[in-house]
Amino acid sequence: MTGVTSPWYSVTESVHHNNEHCRVGGNIIVRRLRLGTGGRPLCKECARLVLEAERRQTAQESGPAVGDV
């Protein structure tokens, strides 16, 4: 599971979030929260979380390396 969901942002930040596991995005005060990207770039933590999830998924799909059996 990548945790990717619909984007949101805070009116006080310069980035948007799209990962439910992002600590920064999860700490936004409700009254400052807006849905969408707001034209802002993706948060670095959200991008990192997605990249890590994709790497884990690729490793699982490729199975054990030769000699690991």
mmCIF file of the N, C-alpha and C atoms, coordinates in Angstrom:
data_MODEL
# 
_entry.id   MODEL 
# 
loop_
_atom_site.group_PDB 
_atom_site.id 
_atom_site.type_symbol 
_atom_site.label_atom_id 
_atom_site.label_alt_id 
_atom_site.label_comp_id 
_atom_site.label_asym_id 
_atom_site.label_entity_id 
_atom_site.label_seq_id 
_atom_site.pdbx_PDB_ins_code 
_atom_site.Cartn_x 
_atom_site.Cartn_y 
_atom_site.Cartn_z 
_atom_site.occupancy 
_atom_site.B_iso_or_equiv 
_atom_site.pdbx_formal_charge 
_atom_site.auth_seq_id 
_atom_site.auth_comp_id 
_atom_site.auth_asym_id 
_atom_site.auth_atom_id 
_atom_site.pdbx_PDB_model_num 
ATOM 1   N N  . MET A 1 1  ? 0.837  -1.179  0.000  1.00 0.00 ? 1  MET A N  1 
ATOM 2   C CA . MET A 1 1  ? 0.000  0.000   0.000  1.00 0.00 ? 1  MET A CA 1 
ATOM 3   C C  . MET A 1 1  ? 0.881  1.241   0.000  1.00 0.00 ? 1  MET A C  1 
ATOM 4   N N  . THR A 1 2  ? 0.594  2.175   -0.898 1.00 0.00 ? 2  THR A N  1 
ATOM 5   C CA . THR A 1 2  ? 1.420  3.373   -1.029 1.00 0.00 ? 2  THR A CA 1 
ATOM 6   C C  . THR A 1 2  ? 0.962  4.511   -0.137 1.00 0.00 ? 2  THR A C  1 
ATOM 7   N N  . GLY A 1 3  ? -0.285 4.500   0.304  1.00 0.00 ? 3  GLY A N  1 
ATOM 8   C CA . GLY A 1 3  ? -0.798 5.582   1.130  1.00 0.00 ? 3  GLY A CA 1 
ATOM 9   C C  . GLY A 1 3  ? -1.237 6.790   0.335  1.00 0.00 ? 3  GLY A C  1 
ATOM 10  N N  . VAL A 1 4  ? -1.125 6.728   -0.996 1.00 0.00 ? 4  VAL A N  1 
ATOM 11  C CA . VAL A 1 4  ? -1.485 7.867   -1.834 1.00 0.00 ? 4  VAL A CA 1 
ATOM 12  C C  . VAL A 1 4  ? -2.994 8.057   -1.840 1.00 0.00 ? 4  VAL A C  1 
ATOM 13  N N  . THR A 1 5  ? -3.411 9.299   -1.699 1.00 0.00 ? 5  THR A N  1 
ATOM 14  C CA . THR A 1 5  ? -4.819 9.657   -1.665 1.00 0.00 ? 5  THR A CA 1 
ATOM 15  C C  . THR A 1 5  ? -5.009 10.996  -2.370 1.00 0.00 ? 5  THR A C  1 
ATOM 16  N N  . SER A 1 6  ? -6.209 11.532  -2.331 1.00 0.00 ? 6  SER A N  1 
ATOM 17  C CA . SER A 1 6  ? -6.475 12.834  -2.947 1.00 0.00 ? 6  SER A CA 1 
ATOM 18  C C  . SER A 1 6  ? -5.618 13.904  -2.277 1.00 0.00 ? 6  SER A C  1 
ATOM 19  N N  . PRO A 1 7  ? -5.131 14.877  -3.049 1.00 0.00 ? 7  PRO A N  1 
ATOM 20  C CA . PRO A 1 7  ? -4.229 15.881  -2.486 1.00 0.00 ? 7  PRO A CA 1 
ATOM 21  C C  . PRO A 1 7  ? -4.925 16.891  -1.577 1.00 0.00 ? 7  PRO A C  1 
ATOM 22  N N  . TRP A 1 8  ? -4.131 17.455  -0.669 1.00 0.00 ? 8  TRP A N  1 
ATOM 23  C CA . TRP A 1 8  ? -4.575 18.523  0.215  1.00 0.00 ? 8  TRP A CA 1 
ATOM 24  C C  . TRP A 1 8  ? -3.377 19.403  0.547  1.00 0.00 ? 8  TRP A C  1 
ATOM 25  N N  . TYR A 1 9  ? -3.661 20.588  1.072  1.00 0.00 ? 9  TYR A N  1 
ATOM 26  C CA . TYR A 1 9  ? -2.591 21.499  1.453  1.00 0.00 ? 9  TYR A CA 1 
ATOM 27  C C  . TYR A 1 9  ? -3.062 22.407  2.582  1.00 0.00 ? 9  TYR A C  1 
ATOM 28  N N  . SER A 1 10 ? -2.119 23.115  3.165  1.00 0.00 ? 10 SER A N  1 
ATOM 29  C CA . SER A 1 10 ? -2.415 24.108  4.192  1.00 0.00 ? 10 SER A CA 1 
ATOM 30  C C  . SER A 1 10 ? -2.228 25.485  3.575  1.00 0.00 ? 10 SER A C  1 
ATOM 31  N N  . VAL A 1 11 ? -3.078 26.410  3.945  1.00 0.00 ? 11 VAL A N  1 
ATOM 32  C CA . VAL A 1 11 ? -2.957 27.772  3.426  1.00 0.00 ? 11 VAL A CA 1 
ATOM 33  C C  . VAL A 1 11 ? -1.664 28.435  3.902  1.00 0.00 ? 11 VAL A C  1 
ATOM 34  N N  . THR A 1 12 ? -1.004 27.861  4.904  1.00 0.00 ? 12 THR A N  1 
ATOM 35  C CA . THR A 1 12 ? 0.234  28.440  5.433  1.00 0.00 ? 12 THR A CA 1 
ATOM 36  C C  . THR A 1 12 ? 1.496  27.747  4.907  1.00 0.00 ? 12 THR A C  1 
ATOM 37  N N  . GLU A 1 13 ? 1.334  26.733  4.037  1.00 0.00 ? 13 GLU A N  1 
ATOM 38  C CA . GLU A 1 13 ? 2.488  26.009  3.491  1.00 0.00 ? 13 GLU A CA 1 
ATOM 39  C C  . GLU A 1 13 ? 2.654  26.287  2.001  1.00 0.00 ? 13 GLU A C  1 
ATOM 40  N N  . SER A 1 14 ? 3.836  26.005  1.503  1.00 0.00 ? 14 SER A N  1 
ATOM 41  C CA . SER A 1 14 ? 4.113  26.220  0.079  1.00 0.00 ? 14 SER A CA 1 
ATOM 42  C C  . SER A 1 14 ? 4.094  24.915  -0.711 1.00 0.00 ? 14 SER A C  1 
ATOM 43  N N  . VAL A 1 15 ? 3.653  23.811  -0.084 1.00 0.00 ? 15 VAL A N  1 
ATOM 44  C CA . VAL A 1 15 ? 3.601  22.504  -0.753 1.00 0.00 ? 15 VAL A CA 1 
ATOM 45  C C  . VAL A 1 15 ? 2.233  21.866  -0.538 1.00 0.00 ? 15 VAL A C  1 
ATOM 46  N N  . HIS A 1 16 ? 1.944  20.823  -1.354 1.00 0.00 ? 16 HIS A N  1 
ATOM 47  C CA . HIS A 1 16 ? 0.732  20.042  -1.119 1.00 0.00 ? 16 HIS A CA 1 
ATOM 48  C C  . HIS A 1 16 ? 1.142  18.630  -0.709 1.00 0.00 ? 16 HIS A C  1 
ATOM 49  N N  . HIS A 1 17 ? 0.184  17.875  -0.199 1.00 0.00 ? 17 HIS A N  1 
ATOM 50  C CA . HIS A 1 17 ? 0.419  16.517  0.288  1.00 0.00 ? 17 HIS A CA 1 
ATOM 51  C C  . HIS A 1 17 ? -0.524 15.564  -0.428 1.00 0.00 ? 17 HIS A C  1 
ATOM 52  N N  . ASN A 1 18 ? -0.119 14.299  -0.533 1.00 0.00 ? 18 ASN A N  1 
ATOM 53  C CA . ASN A 1 18 ? -1.001 13.289  -1.130 1.00 0.00 ? 18 ASN A CA 1 
ATOM 54  C C  . ASN A 1 18 ? -0.774 11.896  -0.531 1.00 0.00 ? 18 ASN A C  1 
ATOM 55  N N  . ASN A 1 19 ? -0.141 11.853  0.636  1.00 0.00 ? 19 ASN A N  1 
ATOM 56  C CA . ASN A 1 19 ? 0.149  10.567  1.259  1.00 0.00 ? 19 ASN A CA 1 
ATOM 57  C C  . ASN A 1 19 ? -0.348 10.574  2.698  1.00 0.00 ? 19 ASN A C  1 
ATOM 58  N N  . GLU A 1 20 ? -1.230 9.641   3.019  1.00 0.00 ? 20 GLU A N  1 
ATOM 59  C CA . GLU A 1 20 ? -1.827 9.606   4.356  1.00 0.00 ? 20 GLU A CA 1 
ATOM 60  C C  . GLU A 1 20 ? -0.819 9.316   5.465  1.00 0.00 ? 20 GLU A C  1 
ATOM 61  N N  . HIS A 1 21 ? 0.377  8.879   5.120  1.00 0.00 ? 21 HIS A N  1 
ATOM 62  C CA . HIS A 1 21 ? 1.411  8.582   6.119  1.00 0.00 ? 21 HIS A CA 1 
ATOM 63  C C  . HIS A 1 21 ? 2.360  9.763   6.358  1.00 0.00 ? 21 HIS A C  1 
ATOM 64  N N  . CYS A 1 22 ? 2.152  10.858  5.652  1.00 0.00 ? 22 CYS A N  1 
ATOM 65  C CA . CYS A 1 22 ? 3.014  12.036  5.793  1.00 0.00 ? 22 CYS A CA 1 
ATOM 66  C C  . CYS A 1 22 ? 2.741  12.710  7.136  1.00 0.00 ? 22 CYS A C  1 
ATOM 67  N N  . ARG A 1 23 ? 3.775  12.835  7.947  1.00 0.00 ? 23 ARG A N  1 
ATOM 68  C CA . ARG A 1 23 ? 3.622  13.471  9.264  1.00 0.00 ? 23 ARG A CA 1 
ATOM 69  C C  . ARG A 1 23 ? 3.323  14.961  9.133  1.00 0.00 ? 23 ARG A C  1 
ATOM 70  N N  . VAL A 1 24 ? 3.973  15.628  8.209  1.00 0.00 ? 24 VAL A N  1 
ATOM 71  C CA . VAL A 1 24 ? 3.759  17.066  8.031  1.00 0.00 ? 24 VAL A CA 1 
ATOM 72  C C  . VAL A 1 24 ? 2.323  17.328  7.583  1.00 0.00 ? 24 VAL A C  1 
ATOM 73  N N  . GLY A 1 25 ? 1.872  16.595  6.569  1.00 0.00 ? 25 GLY A N  1 
ATOM 74  C CA . GLY A 1 25 ? 0.514  16.771  6.067  1.00 0.00 ? 25 GLY A CA 1 
ATOM 75  C C  . GLY A 1 25 ? -0.546 16.364  7.067  1.00 0.00 ? 25 GLY A C  1 
ATOM 76  N N  . GLY A 1 26 ? -0.219 15.414  7.908  1.00 0.00 ? 26 GLY A N  1 
ATOM 77  C CA . GLY A 1 26 ? -1.164 14.948  8.910  1.00 0.00 ? 26 GLY A CA 1 
ATOM 78  C C  . GLY A 1 26 ? -1.320 15.891  10.083 1.00 0.00 ? 26 GLY A C  1 
ATOM 79  N N  . ASN A 1 27 ? -0.412 16.826  10.223 1.00 0.00 ? 27 ASN A N  1 
ATOM 80  C CA . ASN A 1 27 ? -0.447 17.766  11.345 1.00 0.00 ? 27 ASN A CA 1 
ATOM 81  C C  . ASN A 1 27 ? -1.078 19.111  10.996 1.00 0.00 ? 27 ASN A C  1 
ATOM 82  N N  . ILE A 1 28 ? -1.699 19.201  9.837  1.00 0.00 ? 28 ILE A N  1 
ATOM 83  C CA . ILE A 1 28 ? -2.319 20.468  9.441  1.00 0.00 ? 28 ILE A CA 1 
ATOM 84  C C  . ILE A 1 28 ? -3.584 20.702  10.257 1.00 0.00 ? 28 ILE A C  1 
ATOM 85  N N  . ILE A 1 29 ? -3.706 21.892  10.787 1.00 0.00 ? 29 ILE A N  1 
ATOM 86  C CA . ILE A 1 29 ? -4.896 22.288  11.543 1.00 0.00 ? 29 ILE A CA 1 
ATOM 87  C C  . ILE A 1 29 ? -6.074 22.368  10.577 1.00 0.00 ? 29 ILE A C  1 
ATOM 88  N N  . VAL A 1 30 ? -7.199 21.794  10.968 1.00 0.00 ? 30 VAL A N  1 
ATOM 89  C CA . VAL A 1 30 ? -8.363 21.649  10.085 1.00 0.00 ? 30 VAL A CA 1 
ATOM 90  C C  . VAL A 1 30 ? -8.787 22.973  9.452  1.00 0.00 ? 30 VAL A C  1 
ATOM 91  N N  . ARG A 1 31 ? -8.793 24.049  10.185 1.00 0.00 ? 31 ARG A N  1 
ATOM 92  C CA . ARG A 1 31 ? -9.264 25.316  9.621  1.00 0.00 ? 31 ARG A CA 1 
ATOM 93  C C  . ARG A 1 31 ? -8.325 25.873  8.553  1.00 0.00 ? 31 ARG A C  1 
ATOM 94  N N  . ARG A 1 32 ? -7.089 25.342  8.475  1.00 0.00 ? 32 ARG A N  1 
ATOM 95  C CA . ARG A 1 32 ? -6.133 25.780  7.453  1.00 0.00 ? 32 ARG A CA 1 
ATOM 96  C C  . ARG A 1 32 ? -6.069 24.806  6.272  1.00 0.00 ? 32 ARG A C  1 
ATOM 97  N N  . LEU A 1 33 ? -6.774 23.698  6.375  1.00 0.00 ? 33 LEU A N  1 
ATOM 98  C CA . LEU A 1 33 ? -6.716 22.636  5.367  1.00 0.00 ? 33 LEU A CA 1 
ATOM 99  C C  . LEU A 1 33 ? -7.598 22.961  4.170  1.00 0.00 ? 33 LEU A C  1 
ATOM 100 N N  . ARG A 1 34 ? -7.074 22.722  2.971  1.00 0.00 ? 34 ARG A N  1 
ATOM 101 C CA . ARG A 1 34 ? -7.827 22.883  1.728  1.00 0.00 ? 34 ARG A CA 1 
ATOM 102 C C  . ARG A 1 34 ? -7.589 21.650  0.870  1.00 0.00 ? 34 ARG A C  1 
ATOM 103 N N  . LEU A 1 35 ? -8.580 21.267  0.092  1.00 0.00 ? 35 LEU A N  1 
ATOM 104 C CA . LEU A 1 35 ? -8.450 20.130  -0.808 1.00 0.00 ? 35 LEU A CA 1 
ATOM 105 C C  . LEU A 1 35 ? -7.821 20.573  -2.126 1.00 0.00 ? 35 LEU A C  1 
ATOM 106 N N  . GLY A 1 36 ? -7.096 19.661  -2.757 1.00 0.00 ? 36 GLY A N  1 
ATOM 107 C CA . GLY A 1 36 ? -6.429 19.948  -4.024 1.00 0.00 ? 36 GLY A CA 1 
ATOM 108 C C  . GLY A 1 36 ? -4.961 20.249  -3.817 1.00 0.00 ? 36 GLY A C  1 
ATOM 109 N N  . THR A 1 37 ? -4.311 20.672  -4.885 1.00 0.00 ? 37 THR A N  1 
ATOM 110 C CA . THR A 1 37 ? -2.880 20.974  -4.819 1.00 0.00 ? 37 THR A CA 1 
ATOM 111 C C  . THR A 1 37 ? -2.611 22.448  -4.557 1.00 0.00 ? 37 THR A C  1 
ATOM 112 N N  . GLY A 1 38 ? -3.574 23.294  -4.834 1.00 0.00 ? 38 GLY A N  1 
ATOM 113 C CA . GLY A 1 38 ? -3.367 24.730  -4.661 1.00 0.00 ? 38 GLY A CA 1 
ATOM 114 C C  . GLY A 1 38 ? -2.273 25.272  -5.566 1.00 0.00 ? 38 GLY A C  1 
ATOM 115 N N  . GLY A 1 39 ? -1.914 24.498  -6.611 1.00 0.00 ? 39 GLY A N  1 
ATOM 116 C CA . GLY A 1 39 ? -0.842 24.913  -7.503 1.00 0.00 ? 39 GLY A CA 1 
ATOM 117 C C  . GLY A 1 39 ? 0.539  24.795  -6.880 1.00 0.00 ? 39 GLY A C  1 
ATOM 118 N N  . ARG A 1 40 ? 0.609  24.096  -5.766 1.00 0.00 ? 40 ARG A N  1 
ATOM 119 C CA . ARG A 1 40 ? 1.872  23.948  -5.039 1.00 0.00 ? 40 ARG A CA 1 
ATOM 120 C C  . ARG A 1 40 ? 2.560  22.637  -5.434 1.00 0.00 ? 40 ARG A C  1 
ATOM 121 N N  . PRO A 1 41 ? 3.886  22.564  -5.327 1.00 0.00 ? 41 PRO A N  1 
ATOM 122 C CA . PRO A 1 41 ? 4.601  21.313  -5.597 1.00 0.00 ? 41 PRO A CA 1 
ATOM 123 C C  . PRO A 1 41 ? 4.344  20.293  -4.492 1.00 0.00 ? 41 PRO A C  1 
ATOM 124 N N  . LEU A 1 42 ? 4.635  19.041  -4.777 1.00 0.00 ? 42 LEU A N  1 
ATOM 125 C CA . LEU A 1 42 ? 4.451  17.954  -3.816 1.00 0.00 ? 42 LEU A CA 1 
ATOM 126 C C  . LEU A 1 42 ? 5.469  18.046  -2.682 1.00 0.00 ? 42 LEU A C  1 
ATOM 127 N N  . CYS A 1 43 ? 5.014  17.786  -1.489 1.00 0.00 ? 43 CYS A N  1 
ATOM 128 C CA . CYS A 1 43 ? 5.851  17.738  -0.289 1.00 0.00 ? 43 CYS A CA 1 
ATOM 129 C C  . CYS A 1 43 ? 6.955  16.683  -0.475 1.00 0.00 ? 43 CYS A C  1 
ATOM 130 N N  . LYS A 1 44 ? 8.162  16.977  -0.021 1.00 0.00 ? 44 LYS A N  1 
ATOM 131 C CA . LYS A 1 44 ? 9.281  16.037  -0.160 1.00 0.00 ? 44 LYS A CA 1 
ATOM 132 C C  . LYS A 1 44 ? 9.047  14.747  0.614  1.00 0.00 ? 44 LYS A C  1 
ATOM 133 N N  . GLU A 1 45 ? 8.409  14.827  1.776  1.00 0.00 ? 45 GLU A N  1 
ATOM 134 C CA . GLU A 1 45 ? 8.142  13.619  2.546  1.00 0.00 ? 45 GLU A CA 1 
ATOM 135 C C  . GLU A 1 45 ? 7.135  12.723  1.821  1.00 0.00 ? 45 GLU A C  1 
ATOM 136 N N  . CYS A 1 46 ? 6.087  13.319  1.232  1.00 0.00 ? 46 CYS A N  1 
ATOM 137 C CA . CYS A 1 46 ? 5.110  12.536  0.462  1.00 0.00 ? 46 CYS A CA 1 
ATOM 138 C C  . CYS A 1 46 ? 5.801  11.838  -0.712 1.00 0.00 ? 46 CYS A C  1 
ATOM 139 N N  . ALA A 1 47 ? 6.646  12.565  -1.419 1.00 0.00 ? 47 ALA A N  1 
ATOM 140 C CA . ALA A 1 47 ? 7.372  11.985  -2.555 1.00 0.00 ? 47 ALA A CA 1 
ATOM 141 C C  . ALA A 1 47 ? 8.256  10.836  -2.102 1.00 0.00 ? 47 ALA A C  1 
ATOM 142 N N  . ARG A 1 48 ? 8.944  10.999  -0.974 1.00 0.00 ? 48 ARG A N  1 
ATOM 143 C CA . ARG A 1 48 ? 9.826  9.950   -0.445 1.00 0.00 ? 48 ARG A CA 1 
ATOM 144 C C  . ARG A 1 48 ? 9.016  8.710   -0.063 1.00 0.00 ? 48 ARG A C  1 
ATOM 145 N N  . LEU A 1 49 ? 7.879  8.911   0.580  1.00 0.00 ? 49 LEU A N  1 
ATOM 146 C CA . LEU A 1 49 ? 7.042  7.782   0.990  1.00 0.00 ? 49 LEU A CA 1 
ATOM 147 C C  . LEU A 1 49 ? 6.550  6.982   -0.211 1.00 0.00 ? 49 LEU A C  1 
ATOM 148 N N  . VAL A 1 50 ? 6.157  7.657   -1.265 1.00 0.00 ? 50 VAL A N  1 
ATOM 149 C CA . VAL A 1 50 ? 5.694  6.975   -2.474 1.00 0.00 ? 50 VAL A CA 1 
ATOM 150 C C  . VAL A 1 50 ? 6.848  6.190   -3.106 1.00 0.00 ? 50 VAL A C  1 
ATOM 151 N N  . LEU A 1 51 ? 8.019  6.801   -3.181 1.00 0.00 ? 51 LEU A N  1 
ATOM 152 C CA . LEU A 1 51 ? 9.185  6.142   -3.761 1.00 0.00 ? 51 LEU A CA 1 
ATOM 153 C C  . LEU A 1 51 ? 9.561  4.885   -2.974 1.00 0.00 ? 51 LEU A C  1 
ATOM 154 N N  . GLU A 1 52 ? 9.547  4.966   -1.659 1.00 0.00 ? 52 GLU A N  1 
ATOM 155 C CA . GLU A 1 52 ? 9.858  3.801   -0.820 1.00 0.00 ? 52 GLU A CA 1 
ATOM 156 C C  . GLU A 1 52 ? 8.840  2.678   -1.026 1.00 0.00 ? 52 GLU A C  1 
ATOM 157 N N  . ALA A 1 53 ? 7.569  3.030   -1.117 1.00 0.00 ? 53 ALA A N  1 
ATOM 158 C CA . ALA A 1 53 ? 6.524  2.023   -1.328 1.00 0.00 ? 53 ALA A CA 1 
ATOM 159 C C  . ALA A 1 53 ? 6.690  1.354   -2.682 1.00 0.00 ? 53 ALA A C  1 
ATOM 160 N N  . GLU A 1 54 ? 7.041  2.128   -3.703 1.00 0.00 ? 54 GLU A N  1 
ATOM 161 C CA . GLU A 1 54 ? 7.256  1.554   -5.031 1.00 0.00 ? 54 GLU A CA 1 
ATOM 162 C C  . GLU A 1 54 ? 8.454  0.609   -5.030 1.00 0.00 ? 54 GLU A C  1 
ATOM 163 N N  . ARG A 1 55 ? 9.504  0.969   -4.318 1.00 0.00 ? 55 ARG A N  1 
ATOM 164 C CA . ARG A 1 55 ? 10.693 0.105   -4.232 1.00 0.00 ? 55 ARG A CA 1 
ATOM 165 C C  . ARG A 1 55 ? 10.365 -1.210  -3.535 1.00 0.00 ? 55 ARG A C  1 
ATOM 166 N N  . ARG A 1 56 ? 9.594  -1.139  -2.441 1.00 0.00 ? 56 ARG A N  1 
ATOM 167 C CA . ARG A 1 56 ? 9.195  -2.366  -1.738 1.00 0.00 ? 56 ARG A CA 1 
ATOM 168 C C  . ARG A 1 56 ? 8.343  -3.249  -2.640 1.00 0.00 ? 56 ARG A C  1 
ATOM 169 N N  . GLN A 1 57 ? 7.427  -2.642  -3.369 1.00 0.00 ? 57 GLN A N  1 
ATOM 170 C CA . GLN A 1 57 ? 6.547  -3.394  -4.263 1.00 0.00 ? 57 GLN A CA 1 
ATOM 171 C C  . GLN A 1 57 ? 7.360  -4.083  -5.354 1.00 0.00 ? 57 GLN A C  1 
ATOM 172 N N  . THR A 1 58 ? 8.327  -3.374  -5.935 1.00 0.00 ? 58 THR A N  1 
ATOM 173 C CA . THR A 1 58 ? 9.174  -3.956  -6.972 1.00 0.00 ? 58 THR A CA 1 
ATOM 174 C C  . THR A 1 58 ? 9.989  -5.112  -6.430 1.00 0.00 ? 58 THR A C  1 
ATOM 175 N N  . ALA A 1 59 ? 10.515 -4.976  -5.229 1.00 0.00 ? 59 ALA A N  1 
ATOM 176 C CA . ALA A 1 59 ? 11.318 -6.036  -4.607 1.00 0.00 ? 59 ALA A CA 1 
ATOM 177 C C  . ALA A 1 59 ? 10.456 -7.267  -4.354 1.00 0.00 ? 59 ALA A C  1 
ATOM 178 N N  . GLN A 1 60 ? 9.220  -7.084  -3.922 1.00 0.00 ? 60 GLN A N  1 
ATOM 179 C CA . GLN A 1 60 ? 8.324  -8.206  -3.659 1.00 0.00 ? 60 GLN A CA 1 
ATOM 180 C C  . GLN A 1 60 ? 7.943  -8.925  -4.950 1.00 0.00 ? 60 GLN A C  1 
ATOM 181 N N  . GLU A 1 61 ? 7.728  -8.138  -6.011 1.00 0.00 ? 61 GLU A N  1 
ATOM 182 C CA . GLU A 1 61 ? 7.316  -8.732  -7.288 1.00 0.00 ? 61 GLU A CA 1 
ATOM 183 C C  . GLU A 1 61 ? 8.458  -9.503  -7.949 1.00 0.00 ? 61 GLU A C  1 
ATOM 184 N N  . SER A 1 62 ? 9.686  -9.088  -7.698 1.00 0.00 ? 62 SER A N  1 
ATOM 185 C CA . SER A 1 62 ? 10.825 -9.751  -8.357 1.00 0.00 ? 62 SER A CA 1 
ATOM 186 C C  . SER A 1 62 ? 11.165 -11.071 -7.657 1.00 0.00 ? 62 SER A C  1 
ATOM 187 N N  . GLY A 1 63 ? 10.695 -11.251 -6.434 1.00 0.00 ? 63 GLY A N  1 
ATOM 188 C CA . GLY A 1 63 ? 10.942 -12.516 -5.724 1.00 0.00 ? 63 GLY A CA 1 
ATOM 189 C C  . GLY A 1 63 ? 12.365 -12.595 -5.211 1.00 0.00 ? 63 GLY A C  1 
ATOM 190 N N  . PRO A 1 64 ? 12.738 -13.747 -4.661 1.00 0.00 ? 64 PRO A N  1 
ATOM 191 C CA . PRO A 1 64 ? 14.080 -13.916 -4.112 1.00 0.00 ? 64 PRO A CA 1 
ATOM 192 C C  . PRO A 1 64 ? 15.144 -13.924 -5.203 1.00 0.00 ? 64 PRO A C  1 
ATOM 193 N N  . ALA A 1 65 ? 16.309 -13.423 -4.860 1.00 0.00 ? 65 ALA A N  1 
ATOM 194 C CA . ALA A 1 65 ? 17.422 -13.431 -5.811 1.00 0.00 ? 65 ALA A CA 1 
ATOM 195 C C  . ALA A 1 65 ? 17.950 -14.860 -5.970 1.00 0.00 ? 65 ALA A C  1 
ATOM 196 N N  . VAL A 1 66 ? 18.635 -15.130 -7.065 1.00 0.00 ? 66 VAL A N  1 
ATOM 197 C CA . VAL A 1 66 ? 19.209 -16.444 -7.312 1.00 0.00 ? 66 VAL A CA 1 
ATOM 198 C C  . VAL A 1 66 ? 20.180 -16.767 -6.178 1.00 0.00 ? 66 VAL A C  1 
ATOM 199 N N  . GLY A 1 67 ? 20.069 -17.941 -5.605 1.00 0.00 ? 67 GLY A N  1 
ATOM 200 C CA . GLY A 1 67 ? 20.922 -18.351 -4.506 1.00 0.00 ? 67 GLY A CA 1 
ATOM 201 C C  . GLY A 1 67 ? 20.284 -18.061 -3.147 1.00 0.00 ? 67 GLY A C  1 
ATOM 202 N N  . ASP A 1 68 ? 19.167 -17.324 -3.130 1.00 0.00 ? 68 ASP A N  1 
ATOM 203 C CA . ASP A 1 68 ? 18.483 -17.035 -1.867 1.00 0.00 ? 68 ASP A CA 1 
ATOM 204 C C  . ASP A 1 68 ? 17.475 -18.114 -1.495 1.00 0.00 ? 68 ASP A C  1 
ATOM 205 N N  . VAL A 1 69 ? 17.249 -19.052 -2.373 1.00 0.00 ? 69 VAL A N  1 
ATOM 206 C CA . VAL A 1 69 ? 16.216 -20.057 -2.143 1.00 0.00 ? 69 VAL A CA 1 
ATOM 207 C C  . VAL A 1 69 ? 16.681 -21.131 -1.204 1.00 0.00 ? 69 VAL A C  1 
# 
